[in-house]
């Protein structure tokens, strides 16, 4: 991809209100060992806790997004039942710990296997390169997806489309992933990261409190049902209407100028 790599297994770059988080084990096809899992969790915590950052972009250095979990490194801990992430850490897939409350965009290219699919399904928007290839192959290894794919793939693609690949471990290409709703845009590989950044910058220009409230409402509906989300609509809009950003939104409309939001 287009950013310079270094010896760190995660690269970080602040670009305005956007945080670029790069997987950087290209010699291992960005396989997720314990160190990479924990460092990604740390980077997501930085995104979560930095009030100047509004959107995260997860991408990968090298020729592939990820070959999935490094089972030789991770399997012993999985089998022991011990937690993989530190207590209170931001969980990249939002299943085994707290989830990032800010929008995440995944920029995927090349091979994307197992945990990589779960990472993109846990994100809010996915941009995929035309050369992307996906496979959820845990059943070929005697286990099953435990990072959210058995729930989120069904939500994204429907039961039959999800089970078609979850139960076979078959590979699918970018065009198929787009057709069944796993990814939102497919672009030439050299445009994957620039397109993800451009989209992140567009989101970052919106009212950040409103963006987070939108995510929260949508997730509430998916995870707890329509009624639970509806019950929070009135209290949430009443809270937002009292903010400086809401006043700025009205004033910018009246003055026919772009709004400048502060997240207050």
C-alpha positions, 0 to 999 in steps of 0.5 A, a space after each residue: 500500500 502507499 504508506 511507509 512501513 517500519 519495524 512496528 507490527 502496527 503502524 499509526 498515522 493521524 491525518 486530521 481527525 482520521 486515524 490510520 492503523 496499518 497491519 504490518 507483518 507482511 512477511 507473515 501475510 499479516 497473520 494475527 499472532 498474540 502480539 499483533 492482536 494486542 497491538 491492534 487492540 491498543 491502537 483502537 484504544 488510542 482511537 477511542 480515547 483521543 477526542 481529536 480522532 473521529 474515524 479509524 481506517 484499518 488497512 494492511 501493508 504488503 500484498 495481503 490484508 491477512 492470512 488470519 489467525 497465527 494458530 501456532 501462536 494463538 491456539 494454546 491460549 485459546 485452548 486454555 480458556 484464558 483471555 487473549 486481550 488485556 482486561 478492558 482492552 478494545 476488542 477488534 471484533 467486539 465480541 470478547 471485550 468492549 467495542 470501539 464506539 467510533 466508526 471503523 473502515 476496513 480497507 482490504 486487498 489480496 488474501 483475507 482469511 478467517 479473523 480478517 473477515 471477522 474484523 471487516 464484519 465488525 467494522 462499519 464500512 468495507 472497501 475491497 480491492 478487485 484482487 481481494 479473496 475471502 475464505 472462512 476456513 476454521 471448519 477445515 481446522 477442526 474449529 469454528 469462527 469465534 469472532 462474530 462471523 456466525 452472527 454478523 455474516 448472517 446479518 450482512 448477507 442473509 442465512 443462505 449466503 452466509 452458510 454457503 461459505 461458513 459451512 464449506 470454507 470455500 473462497 469467494 472473490 470481491 465481486 461476490 462479496 459485494 453482491 452479498 453485502 459483505 463489502 460496500 465498494 470494490 475498487 482497483 487495488 491501488 485505490 483501496 486505501 485512498 478511497 477509504 481515507 476519503 470516505 473517512 474524511 467525509 465522515 469525520 467532517 460530520 457532527 461527531 456526536 451525531 455520528 456516534 449516536 447513529 452507530 449506537 442506535 444501529 448497533 442497539 437495534 441489531 444486538 437488542 432488537 427494534 423496540 430497544 433502539 426505538 426506546 432510546 430515540 427520544 432521549 438521544 435526540 433530546 440530548 443531542 439538541 442541547 449540544 454546541 454541534 446541534 446549534 452549529 448545524 442550525 446556524 450553518 444551515 441558516 448562514 448557508 455555510 459548511 458546518 464546523 463541528 467540535 464534538 461538544 
